[in-house]
Amino acid sequence: MWPVAAVLAVGTLIFAIEAPTLMKTSKRKELWVFSVLLLAGIALCIAVNAGVKVISPLEWIRFVYEPISKSILGK
């Protein structure tokens, strides 16, 4: 419970520091991208702290490039 609260607190602090600058300079697209990426990061951190097994992005990269590697190297 405390790690989840800490992640939420840090995420809120980061948003409170960065968002006003983006709003003042009328960077709406950047604010949306920042918000989506921050929420995705917070969700992943909460999932890891809750004990959910999160798949590594390297598995997707390996899934894509392994057949290409086999066809090039002939293995």
C-alpha positions in Angstrom: 0.0 0.0 0.0 2.8 2.5 0.9 4.8 1.9 -2.3 1.6 2.6 -4.3 1.0 5.8 -2.4 4.6 6.8 -2.9 4.3 6.2 -6.7 1.1 8.3 -6.8 2.7 11.1 -4.8 5.8 11.2 -7.0 3.7 11.1 -10.1 1.5 14.0 -8.8 4.6 16.0 -7.9 6.1 15.5 -11.4 2.9 16.6 -13.0 2.6 19.6 -10.7 6.1 20.7 -11.7 5.9 20.1 -15.5 2.3 20.7 -16.5 2.0 24.4 -15.7 5.0 25.2 -17.9 3.4 23.3 -20.8 0.1 25.0 -20.3 1.6 28.5 -20.1 3.5 28.0 -23.4 0.3 26.6 -25.1 2.0 23.2 -25.9 -1.2 21.2 -25.8 0.1 18.2 -27.8 3.2 18.0 -25.6 1.0 18.1 -22.5 -1.1 15.2 -23.9 1.9 13.1 -24.7 3.5 13.9 -21.3 0.3 13.0 -19.5 -0.2 9.7 -21.3 3.4 8.6 -20.8 3.3 9.6 -17.2 0.1 7.7 -16.6 1.5 4.7 -18.3 4.6 4.8 -16.2 2.6 5.2 -13.0 0.3 2.3 -14.0 3.3 0.1 -14.7 5.0 1.0 -11.4 1.8 0.3 -9.5 1.4 -3.1 -11.2 5.0 -4.0 -10.3 4.5 -3.0 -6.7 1.2 -5.0 -6.6 3.1 -8.1 -7.7 1.7 -8.4 -11.2 4.2 -9.9 -13.7 4.9 -7.3 -16.3 6.3 -8.5 -19.6 9.6 -7.0 -20.5 9.7 -4.9 -23.8 12.7 -7.0 -24.8 10.4 -10.0 -25.3 8.6 -8.1 -28.0 11.8 -7.1 -29.6 13.1 -10.6 -29.6 9.8 -11.9 -31.0 10.1 -9.5 -34.0 13.9 -9.8 -34.7 14.5 -13.5 -34.0 12.9 -14.8 -37.3 14.8 -12.0 -39.2 18.1 -13.1 -37.5 17.5 -16.7 -38.3 16.8 -16.0 -42.0 19.8 -13.8 -42.4 22.2 -16.1 -40.5 20.7 -19.3 -41.8 20.3 -21.0 -38.4 
